Amino acid sequence: MNARLDVNVALNRPSNQVSTWNDVNGNYNAMYANDGGHGTDMFYGPCAHTNVETNPWWAVDLGVALCVTGVKFTNRDSSGKPT
């Protein structure tokens, strides 16, 4: 039997990234990528952001083995407009 759930299994799970961007506005930690927030502007809502990297990566520990059939990514927006 195949059971399919459209649920965010990564929500608030432990996450890491290759590096963390820091500036006067704060730290853009990996946890902001899967905290349930939908803001994309790094100035008006926390989002994850790495330093300039040749091979950037972000990872999440789902805690169990799962068959994941889809992943949704949203890129950040740095236009300065609230989202």
Secondary structure in CASP SS format (residue, H / E / C, confidence):
PFRMAT SS
TARGET T0000
AUTHOR 0000-0000-0000
METHOD secondary structure of the structure
MODEL  1
M C 1.00
N C 1.00
A C 1.00
R C 1.00
L C 1.00
D C 1.00
V C 1.00
N C 1.00
V C 1.00
A C 1.00
L C 1.00
N C 1.00
R C 1.00
P C 1.00
S E 1.00
N E 1.00
Q E 1.00
V C 1.00
S C 1.00
T C 1.00
W C 1.00
N E 1.00
D E 1.00
V C 1.00
N C 1.00
G E 1.00
N E 1.00
Y C 1.00
N C 1.00
A H 1.00
M H 1.00
Y H 1.00
A H 1.00
N H 1.00
D C 1.00
G C 1.00
G C 1.00
H C 1.00
G C 1.00
T C 1.00
D E 1.00
M C 1.00
F C 1.00
Y C 1.00
G C 1.00
P C 1.00
C C 1.00
A C 1.00
H C 1.00
T C 1.00
N C 1.00
V C 1.00
E C 1.00
T C 1.00
N C 1.00
P C 1.00
W C 1.00
W E 1.00
A E 1.00
V E 1.00
D C 1.00
L C 1.00
G C 1.00
V C 1.00
A C 1.00
L C 1.00
C C 1.00
V C 1.00
T C 1.00
G C 1.00
V C 1.00
K C 1.00
F C 1.00
T C 1.00
N C 1.00
R C 1.00
D E 1.00
S C 1.00
S C 1.00
G C 1.00
K C 1.00
P C 1.00
T C 1.00
END
